[in-house]
């Protein structure tokens, strides 16, 4: 297992600077509390402090970056992982793999955030009816693709690759990660185990007021 390296205040300042200069903004305390109350959010386990998060919005999608860093205490939580999420209204349509706090944690988290930002900014339009395409679930646990959900405007379903138009630099970052995950999944299958078990067992935040969820139109 890689050695855990928790970011300190100076290292977090680097991430904060680089996210802000790319158009993200910090999730305010008031903003988080409003959603917490509106949706009746319950954390999967007891935790201290409020984690610093960032958000970038474009084309009806919100990219959220959760850093594990607690500003009031000037340090990261002892047990946690970084995440990048893409929301369509209140629905989380994409979760990155957990970004582990290793030597390159902040660098990797920034890369995942920038790639998600690119996807939001370049959300494709349906080549048949010019509507915004939705993030759809593929067959794999983390698999996604773009899909038009207005079949009444064309004769058959229209979909595009999740990676459509992605810059070469993003592929260069993602390719070795995907190769490692593919090798690991193969190793698990060879010993009779199903890949993604840990992700399936992971408990996320619970919404206790689902009637207040704003869903994509």
Secondary structure as GFF3:
##gff-version 3
##sequence-region A 1 217
A	DSSP	alpha_helix	9	20	.	.	.	ID=ss1
A	DSSP	beta_strand	25	26	.	.	.	ID=ss2
A	DSSP	alpha_helix	29	39	.	.	.	ID=ss3
A	DSSP	beta_strand	41	42	.	.	.	ID=ss4
A	DSSP	beta_strand	51	58	.	.	.	ID=ss5
A	DSSP	beta_strand	61	70	.	.	.	ID=ss6
A	DSSP	three_ten_helix	71	73	.	.	.	ID=ss7
A	DSSP	beta_strand	75	76	.	.	.	ID=ss8
A	DSSP	beta_strand	83	88	.	.	.	ID=ss9
A	DSSP	beta_strand	91	95	.	.	.	ID=ss10
A	DSSP	alpha_helix	105	121	.	.	.	ID=ss11
A	DSSP	beta_strand	134	137	.	.	.	ID=ss12
A	DSSP	beta_strand	144	147	.	.	.	ID=ss13
A	DSSP	three_ten_helix	151	153	.	.	.	ID=ss14
A	DSSP	beta_strand	159	161	.	.	.	ID=ss15
A	DSSP	alpha_helix	168	190	.	.	.	ID=ss16
A	DSSP	alpha_helix	197	201	.	.	.	ID=ss17
A	DSSP	beta_strand	206	207	.	.	.	ID=ss18
A	DSSP	three_ten_helix	210	212	.	.	.	ID=ss19
###
